[in-house]
Amino acid sequence: MTKRVRLHVSGLVQGVGFRKLIERVACGHSLDGWVRNQPDGRVEIEAQVPAKDVEELLKKAGCGSSMSQVTEIKITDLLPDEKQKGLTIRF
């Protein structure tokens, strides 16, 4: 079963390798979607993963990169999108 979620990650998450971390997670967990910086300093992630991997994504996002400091993650469930393939880092 596939699950699609949108995460808004707050804290020190821009300019510290956070999006690159999510890219590495995507390669290891069949993650499709995108990740981008938001003007308010958060990082937004839209991810479609096997349902069993959602907790792993949340764990990795919550830990962040070695230089980031995650203070909050807000998650929204979305309907799966079969057209979404691969991960895109948006700027």
Summary of the structure (lengths in Angstrom):
residues: 91
radius of gyration: 11.9
end to end distance: 30.1
largest distance: 34.0
contacts: 263
relative contact order: 0.36
helix: 26%
strand: 43%
